[in-house]
Structures are given as structure tokens and as C-alpha cells.
Amino acid sequence: MPNPIENQIKERISAFVHELDLLVRKSTLEALQEMLSGGGTSAPRRGRPAGSGRKPGRPRGRGRAPADLGGASEAILTHVRANDGQGISAIADATGIDLKVAKKAAGQLLAAGQLAKSGAKRGTVYHIGSGRPARATKGKRGKRGKRGGRRAKAA
């Protein structure tokens, strides 16, 4: 059996819901009258704006701002000249550069030929490069080479 306090709570909730319902109906009716009279603005258009090359949900703008890596690149080169054969985290710690910035700067220095690397994955260490830009490499291939897959193995 519900006690009197629970009854009061239920009555107040139902009165509040009824009042909200009336307000929503009134607001909807006013909006419809305004639209029919021509005084209101049209509903906001959904989807991509005409002539826009960006996809839905993408912010407007020119993308990410290019990172300022000039000082980081110089610090990395100086450190590698003095301490050949260190990994990127050791270089970043020694120079005081953020690890993400150091990785990006090292990638640009590798592409420019100012740095060279040896090793793979966690064993990658950096050395002073030849000064010639790195040559373009072909895309990665699977473990099975050019004609990988079960068919090549069966043939």
C-alpha cells in the first residue's frame, strides 16, 4: 500500500508532466504558425554544403597546422653527432624534446637524408646520414612476398 508521501510525489510528477506537455504543444503551435505566415526562417539544412569538398562531420579549416620542427631537428642532429647509435626515446630525453615531436622531426630528417637508421621496431637506432634524400621505397608486401597467399604456396 502506498503511503501518503508517495501519493504526493506521484501527484506532483503527473502535474509537472502535464504542464510540460502543454508548454511543448504551445511552442510547437507557435513555431508552425510562424512558418506558415512566412515570418520564420526555414529549418536548418542538413548534410554537406553545396560545393564543399569535406565530408560530413569534418570541421572546416585547412587541416592540421604544420609543426614547427626547426629547433627540434637541429637539436636532434647535434645530439646524434655527439652520441651515435641511440634510439629515439633516448634522443628525446637527452634533448628535452617531446617524444612525438622528436619522432616527427626524425622522420623528416630521414627523408632529407640528414639522418640514417639501422635496426627495426624497438631496436631502431639513428646515425648521421649521407646528406642525400632517402630513395622512395615500394609499398609493404606481405610475409609471403610478391605472389603471397595460399594459391602461390599450392602451385
Salt bridges, closest charged atoms under 4 A:
ASP21 OD2 - ARG25 NE 3.19
ASP84 OD1 - HIS127 ND1 2.99
